[in-house]
Amino acid sequence: MSRHSGTEVLRYTAFSADPEGGNPAGVVLDASGLDEAAMLAVAAELGYSESAFLTRQGGPGEAGARDGTGGPGEAGARDGTGEAGAQDGTGAREYTIRYFSPKAEVPFCGHATVATALALAERDGPGDLVFRTPAGTVPVTVTREGAELRATLTSVEPEVLDIAPADLAEALAALDWPAADLDPALPPRIAFAGARHLVLAAATRERLADLSYDFARLEALMHRLDLTTLQLVWRQAPDVFHVRDPFPVGGVVEDPATGAAAAAFGAYLRDRSLVPGTAVLTLHQGEDMGRPGTLTVELRADDARVRVSGTGTRIGD
């Protein structure tokens, strides 16, 4: 545990059992004394792509469940210390959570959700959690597999949208990717499962590996289209993908492992009938950054939501 701007912050990496892999996140288990500006200051000082903040119902930093599902006692610690969340009637511990990049609040962050769930599980034990996020309600289950903990989040209802030809051309220009380098079997789309991501599929692993883009130009386009990241992918096998996620709107060049984008990508694949209705997919991310991680995406034919799971570990101070 460390202190940033006077706040106790845990540091975890998500989607890797190795502290040098996956995507690091800051986790504040009791942010009840922080307002929005203070949360942003902590995230900026920490410098990770995102940090997560748990708040008790009615506290100064309380975001509320902006999807209209909030209510008294829905989140936070009963004793005000973050020791345990309120119950939702099913035995799940329930919290409100907010996510901040170094530059702004984001509606949903998968890797920080996983990191927070693992931190709670290490403190309180595995089990079911409910996170009230700005994007909606996200259930999370933490299980123990041998010596490791694994967190599985269930996304909000996803959506897949077309992208205008002019916007696609601008994205490719900012990336310096010729249109001929795209995989025609995976057409560009905007996918949402808590946050919006532009899915672009490279025809070769070499194209995916060669990422050097115009930061300001891509950031401007992403702000205009309300995109959180670009989900750049290469299909190695029917159920195995390599992915990269530029994240200039968050103030970082690239996100090492992106659970929100993984959920959106799963929805995209199902929407385009590129995988069976029930499927388990493996996404490798971070290899080109030297921070390899693995994300597991599960699709169920009887549930439109997408499940994303992974391991994680505490990062030493």
Disulfide bonds with the S-S distance in Angstrom:
none
